[in-house]
Amino acid sequence: MQKTKKSVAKRFKLSAKGKLVRRTPGFRHLLASKSTTSKRRASRDKLVAASHVEPLKRCLPFGL
């Protein structure tokens, strides 16, 4: 039986169309020094780069 890689499951999720989505790192602290623009950009989810998608999807055999 293939198990879900929990470290990957906590950091990524699959969208409805099967794309991998991630959060921007480093935005839980020191927010006063960051510009409004960068905070606004960081609040949006981002797609994982195409070269990283295949190995990460292998770590999520049951979707999530």
N, C-alpha and C positions, 0 to 999 in steps of 0.2 A: 504494500500500500504506500502510495506517495503522500508525504505529509506536506502541509503548508509551511513555508519558511516564515516564521512569525515576525522576524525583523523586517522582512519585506512587506508583510501584511500591514504592519503598523505605519509604514511610511508612504505607501502607494495605494491607490484604489483604481478599479476599472470603471470607466464611464459606461454609459448605456450602450454605446457603439463599440466597446471593447478597447478603447484607448487607455493608456496608463496616465494617471494624473498624480502630480506631486505638489507639495507645499513648498514655499520658499524658505530655506533655512535661515536661522539667525534673527528671527523677528519675534522673540518672546521677551527680550530684554534690551536695555540701552536704546529705547525708542526715541528719547528726547533728542539725541544727537543725529538721528536720521531725518532726512528731509521728508516733507509731506508727499512729494512725488514718489519717492522710493517706497514709502509705507503703503501708498495706494497701489502701486504696482505689485508689491509683495503680498497684498491681501488676496489677489486673484490666484486661482490654481493654475499650474502650468503643465504642459504636456512633457512627458519624458522624451529625451532624444531618441531618435529612431534606432541608433546603434545599441542602445541599452534595453530596448523593449523586449526582445526575444528571450534573453536569459532571465529577466525579471518575471516574465509571464510563466516561465517554467517553474518558478518558485511559488506561483499561485495556481495550483492545479484545479482548484474548485471555484475560481473566480474571485469572489469577495466583492 
